[in-house]
Amino acid sequence: MPTNNKNNHIYDKKIRNYEKEVIKFFVEYGKNKRSDIESHILAYILLREGQWLTQENIRELSLIFYETEFKKGISQGSISQILNNFVEYSVLNKRKLETKKNAFEYSMSGAFNQVMSSAIGYGIEELEKYILFLKKKLASLEKIEYKSNEVEFLRVRLNERVKELIEFFIFHKDLYEEIFKIPNNKKKNISKPEDLSDFQIKKSLREIERDIIEFIINCPLFRFGKMKGAHYPIIAYFFTRKRLTQEKLKELTGFSAGMVSEGLNYMLQEGYINLDKVKGIRVRYYELNSIAYYNYLHLFRIVKSNSELFTRLDAISSEIKTKRTELKDINGYRIINKRVKQFLNAKPVVEKLLISFKDAMERFKHKPQ
């Protein structure tokens, strides 16, 4: 029978510092697979083995552990949506609360390794959705009737870049299936896009591009470094347009010259885009040649940074072991200690990812443009 967890999902303050570090590790480690919010919610449940958490419990935990420059805590709507997604992909179990109407509680769907496997499967399912979405946009582009060379140039360019995005996602999906040893009987063939509706066919070229831009901005795989949220549309337009001037970016994004300049300078410093100065022309052109190379450069940096997180995790493991007598009877000690050991077992996987991402960078960097 479902139970009210009261406050036992909030661990002792002495344990919470370690929990914060473990959550930080889990969020950073999952940056190339999940959004920060998804990782936070999954971490709260993973670190409460044997317990069932309500949405209110998760909201309460998020007020302790989740904070951005804009807000503290995760919204109830986001919590509900993410929990339902995890339930759909068998990452979590869900059951009705008898004490409240239309209320539910959630727990891990199985052992730690099973849950991690399900979470990876969920990530691969998301990649399949991305590919299908882009295939539909590609089909829409082929229906566009052009009346000028300018429109045709943009249609051709969008067509090329969408194909490049699809190629990246298929390659990335295959790479993850190989690294995480997804059995053949669990692999899915990506669906073909259904016949397009009249509404989709009648969409203008700019409307199709805006759909793709919105997809890129919201896709967790395309979140990068220390860029501000307002700058994401800048990189998104490089995905669709490849080569742009500062003035054109101002026009497309509606941003000020200062904000566009700040975003361009950051991407230049990080090596995500190139500056192409054409002789005899004062206008500066900025270019993102390979979408896949950009992403694997970004992912390689994330995973390399994650590999350094194991140093802190090792230190936490040693500290917990040293303080075992003091901490062993405190609420949360057993499961935090257990998860730290299990996360440390992920080091070989991180080493494989580093090698795979580095190889992918070489593959796409030298691909003819």
N, C-alpha and C positions, 0 to 999 in steps of 0.2 A: 504494500500500500504506500502511495506517495507520502512523504513526510515533509514537515516544515523544517528547514535546516537551521532556523533561528540565526545565530551569528557564527556558527562553527565554520562557515566558509571564509570568514575573515580570520586569518592566522595571527598568532602572537606577533607583537612588534619586533621581537628579536629575530623572528623568522622572515618577516616582511622584507627586510633589506636584502636577504638572499633571494627571496621570491622575485623581487624587482630585477635583480641581475639575471635571473634565469629567464624571465619574460623578455628582457632586453635581448638576450642571446637568441631566443626563439624567434623574435620579430625580425632581427637583423638577418638571421640564418634563412628566413623564409621570404626575403624581399623579392627574389626572382620567381616566387611561386604564388604568393598571396599578398593582399594589401595589408598594411599595418593593422588596421582594425580587425580584419579576419584573423590575423595571427594572435592578436591580443585575446580575442574571445576564445579561440581554440586553446591558447595557453592557460587561461583561467580554469578551463574544464579539465585539461590534462593534469594540472597541478592540484586537482581535487578528486583523486581516484576514490571510487566507491560512493561519491556524493552525487545528488541530483540538484542542479542549479536552476532557479527560475530566471526569467528575464530581469526581474528586479535585483536578484543576487548579482547577476553579471553587470548590470548598470552600476551597482554599488562598488564592485571591484574596479570597474573602469574609472570611477571617480578617484580611486587611490592610485592607479597605475597608468592611466592613459591621459596624456596632456599634449596639446599642440600649442603653437604660438597664439592660436585664436580661441581655443576652448579647452575645458577640462571634462573628461568623461565622453562616453559614446552614446549617441542618441538612441532612444527606445526603438525608433523605426529601423535604424541600421542593425541593431542587435537582433530584432525579429527576422529581418530579411536574411541575414547571414546564418542565423541558427537554422532557418528553414532550408537554406542551400546545403548546409552540412548534413542535415537529416536526409535530404533527397539523395545525397551521394554516400549515404551509410557511414559517414564519419561519426555522427552522433545518434543516440537514441532519444526519443521524445515520448513523454507520457502525460496524461491529463492530471491536473491537480484536483483532488476531490473537494478540497476546502474552498476553491474559488471557481467561479463560472468563467468558462473560456480562457483558462490559464493552464500553462504547461510548464514542465521542468525537463531538463536535459542532462545527459551524462555521456561518457565515452561509450562507443558502441562495441568495444572489445578491448583486448590487450593492447598495450602501447604500440607494439610493432604493427598490429593489424590496423590501428587507427592511423599511424603514419603512412601505411601503404594505401589506405583509403583516401587520405589527404592528397597523396601524389596522384592517385587515380582521378580525384576531383580536379586537380590542376590540368591533367591531360584532357579531361572532358571539356574544360574551359577553352583549351587550345583548339579543340575540334569545333567549338561554337564560333571562335574567332575566324577560323578558316571558312566556315560556312557563310558567316556574315559577309566576309570580303568577297567570296565567290558570287554572292547575290549582287553586291555593288558592281562587280566586274560585268555581270550580265546586264545590269542597268546601263552601264557606260556604253555597251555595244549597241544599245537601242537609241542612243542620243543622235539626233540629226543636227548637223552643224551648218551654219550659214556664213561663217567667216573663218579666215585662217587662224585668227587668235583663238576662237573657240575650239577649232580642230587641234591646235597645238596643245591646249590644256587637256582636251579629251585624251589625246595620245599619251601625254605625260602622266595623267592620272591612271590610265590603263597600265602603263609600264610600272608605276610605283605600287599599285594594288597587287599586281602579279608578284612583285618583289616582296611585298608583305606576306603574301600567301606562301611563297617559297620559304621565307624565314620561319613562319609558324610550323610548316610541315617538317622542315629540318629540325627545329627545336623540339617538336613532339617526338620525332624519331630518336633524337639524342637522349631525351629523358626516358623513353621506353627502354633504350639500351642500357643506360646507366643504372636505372632502378629495376631492371630485369622484369618488366611487365610481361606476363605470360601471353602467348599468342592468342589463346582463347578469350582473353580479356580485352584484346585490342579491337577497336571499332573502325569500320570503314567510314570515312567522312561522307556525310550525305551530300547528294547533289542538290543545288538550289531548286526549289519548286518553281513552276511557271510564275512569272512576275505578274502582279496585278496591274490593271490600267493605271492606278495611282502611282505605282513604282515606275512604270514606263514613262509616265508624263513628267516625272521629276526632272528639273533642270540640272545642268552640269554643276552649278554652284550648290544646289541642294544636296546632290550626291556627295560632293566634296565636304560639305558641312557635316553630313552623317559620318563620314570617315574621320574627320577631325575630332568630332565628339567621341567616337570610339577610341581613337588614339589617346586622347586626354584622359579618359577614364580607365584605360587598360593598365593593370598593375605592372605588367612587364615593361612599360614605357616610362615608369617613374624613375627619376634619376637624381643622384647626388644631392647637392644643396640648393638646387634650383627652386625658386619660389613658385607657388601654385599658379600665379598669374602669368608665368613664363611658359607654361606647358603648351599653349597654342602656338608659340613661336616654333618649337621643335616639331609640332604636329604639321605645320605648313611646310617645313623642310621635308617631311615624309611624303607629302603629296606633290610638292612643287620642285623639290630637289635643289633648285638654284634661285636665289632671291636677293633683292636689294633691301636696304633698310627702309626705304620709302615704301616699297611694295608690302613689307611686313606691317608697317604702320597702317596702311590701307586695309589689309586683310584682317588684322587683329583689333584695330581700333585703339591700340595702345599709344601712349606718348612716345616721342623720340627717345626720351631718357630711359623708359622701361625697355624698349626694343634694344637700345644700345647696351644696356646692362645685361640682357639675356644673351645677345650676340657675343659680348666680351667673355662672359662665363663659358659659353660653348666653345669659343676659340681657345681659351686657356686650357680647357679640359680635352681638347683634341677631337671634339665631336663634329665640328664643321671646319671647312677650309675657307680662307679668304683668297679670292681670285681678282687681282688687279689687272684690268685690261689696258694695254698701252694706248695712250692717246685719248682715253676716256676717264673722266674724273669719278664716275660712279663706281662704287665698290660692290662686287658680287660675292655672296656667301653661298657655300655649297655643301650639301651632305650627300656624298656619292652613294655609299652603300648603307642601306637601312640595317641589314644584318650585321655588318661590321660595327656600326654604331652600337647596336644592342649588345653584341658580345663583348665589346670593349667595356661597356657599362656593367654587364653581368660579371665579367672577370674581376673588375674592381670591387664589386660587392662581395663576391665569394672570397677574394683575397683578404678583404677587410674582415669577413666572417672567420677566416682561418685564424686571424689574430685574436678573435674573441675566445678561442679555446684556452688561451693563456690565462684569461681571467676566470674561466670556468674551472680550470685546473686549480687555481688559487682558492676558489670557493669550495671546491671538493676537499682540499687540504684543511681549510679553515673549519669546515663543518666537522670533519673527522677529528680535529684537535679539540673542538668544543663539544664533542658528543655527550659527555657526562652532563654538561650544563643544559644542552638543548634537547636531548633524546625524548623527554616527556612533554615537550611543548607542542601545542597544536600546529601541525604542518611540517614538523621536522622530518618525519619518515618519508613522506611523498616527495618533498623537495630534494632530500638526499638521494632518493631513488632516481628521480628524473635527471639530476645532475650527472649521475653515472651513465644513464642511458644516452643522454645528449653527447657525452664525451665519446661514445662509441661511433658517433657520426663522422669523426675525423677522417677516416679513409674515404668516405663518400665525398667530402669536401676536396680532398686531394684529386679525386677523379674528375670532379667538376672543373677544377682549375686547369687541368690538362686538356679537357674537352673544349672548354671555352677558349683557351689559347689557340688550340688547333683550328677552331671555327673562325677566330679572328684572322688567322693566316689564310684560310680558305677564301673568305669573302673580301679581304683587303686587296688581294691580287686578282680578283675576278674582273674581267674586262667590263668597262662601263659603257 
